[in-house]
Amino acid sequence: MVTWHRRQRDSWNLKVDVGFLAGTDTSDAILWLNVIMAELRKDPILGDWVILAPERALRPFDHEIAGVSATRDLCPFCRGNESATPAAVMTVPDGTSPDDWAVRIVPNRYPAVLTAALGKSTFEFTEQAPATGHHEVIIESPSHDQAMRDLSEDQVVRVVRAWRDRLAAVSREAGIAHTMIFKNEGAAAGASLEHVHSQLLATSFVPVRIEAELEAGQTHFEQTGKNAWSDMLERELSDGKRIIAATEQFVLLCPFASRFPGEMCLYPREPSPAFEAAPDSTLQPFTSLLRNALRCLHDVFPDAPINLGLHTSPPRDTRSPCYCWHLAITPRLTGIAGFEIGAGSWINVTAPEDAASRYRQSIDRS
């Protein structure tokens, strides 16, 4: 258990139940740390917001337990270990028993944002604000040993529907400026627990990349009267070199200016700003193409760590009609080095045309 105790304006005492971290019931095993509270800090030159969340350093890493994966007995996400997580905010039943779940959404025990506002202070060159919002974990299956690509189509539909419904619920709350579903698969991609899961992070600010996408979409619409993503898909489908697969409702491709080797994006054919507004009729076709994407990625790049990010329009943003939601799937085959960090630009060693060709061949073999 983690609790905050205010010490002074920007310094906090963190009370940690070490017994929980050790997997025991020793409630008297308490560790006190003096840390900075979870907060936002605004870059005084660029204006970008950074989240400082020192408590996330306390996350358990099952990849580090004696160099092997965690067992079901130790995993807080496995069925039967529900008491090891906070109470669920949403549960999807498995259809066989009212007591058994297929998908479970819980607050993140080590959140990047806090749920309660704590005030705001402004300094001469730096803005600081509490990092408020929601940080939740979507446990995608009771089974410990499956990746998302291994789950049944019905199970992934349950997960995707839970994504949509929880995004819709959280985005309606006052003070929420942006919501994102993301997934880290593999330690090198940032996963601390191997049990199949994704996360929802809702923040009080719009992240830099989403802001840039919104601005670009609005500018394109003002100049052409057309949706930027619709125009892009029309060109890509006509060219065909970077298309991996296309259905009546969705397109899977390697972006023209891919930042990472093997990067994929999944788009709706008809531009729609918000994934949380996706009708039920689209969830199965979306799931089918998503599973194909993950399976062919695993075939071409076996066991590659993966990051997944669902880009959806911020709630109540006037630029939303010019936007289009999309899912980015990024295999982590190369590291981020000095140039990328220093310049904010990217060097990709694999042409997207080559990656798309390999993916198409994998789909054809399946």
C-alpha positions, 0 to 999 in steps of 0.5 A: 500500500502507498500513501502520501503525507504532505511535508511542504509545498513540493515535497512529500513523504511516501509511506510504502507497505514493504510487506505488500511489495514482498508478497507478505502480510506484514503490515508493520513493514513500513518504509518512509521516503521523502519524494517529490509528488507526482506532478506536471512540469512545463518546459520553460522554453518549448512549453512541453509538459513532463510528468514526474512520477517517482513512485513508479520506480517502486513497481515490481518487475517480474522479469527480474525475479531470479532471472525468470518469469513470475509464476501464477502464484506471484502474479497480481493479474492472475485469477485468484489473486484479485486481492493483490490489486485495487478494486476493479473499476470495470469487469467483463464476465466470461459468460460461464459464471457470474463470479469469473471474469474475462477482462478486468480493469483496475487502478494502477497501483503505481500511477503516473497521475493522481486522481485528486487535484492538489493545487497549482503554483506558478514560478518565474520560468517554470509552471508546475501542476499536480499530475491529475487524471486516471491511470488504469490497467486493463488485464486482458485475460485471466490466463498468465501465459498468453500474448494478445496475439494468442488470445481468441478473437472473442476474447480480444473483442472483449478487450477492445470493447472494454477499451472503448467503453472505459475511454468513453467513461473517463473522457466525460469527466471534467478536467480530462484533456486527453485519453490514451490506451497503450500497451507495452509487451516485453521488458525492452518495451517497458513492461514490468509484468508479463501477464497480458495487459494494456493501460489507460492514461488520462491526463489534464493536458494534451501530449505533444504528438497528439497536439501536433496531429490535431494542428496538422489535421485542422490546417489540412482541412482549412487548406483543402476541405478534406480530412488529412487521414482520408487523403493519406489513405487514398494515396497509400491505397493507390500506391499499394507499396506500404499496404499490409492488409485492407478490409472494407472498414480498416487499412493496415500499413507501414507509414510512409515516414516510419520512425521505427523498423517494422512500424505499423498503423491501423486506420478506419477507412472512414475518418472518425475522430474518437475511438470511444464512439466506434459502433459495435459493428466495427469492433470485430473487423477491427479486432480481426485485423489487429490480431493479424497484425500482431501475428504477422509481426511475431512471424517476421520479428519473433518475440520482438518487444512491442509498443502499442498506442491508440490515438484518439481525439481529445474530448471537447476539442474544437479541432476533433472533426478534422482528426482521425483515430488510429492505432500505432504498433511499434516493434522495438528492434533498435534502440533510441540513440543520441541523435534521436534523443538530442534532435527529436528526429528519427533514423530508421534502418528499414524502409517501410516498403520492405517491412510491408512486403515481409508482412504481406508475405507472412499473411499470405503464408498464414 
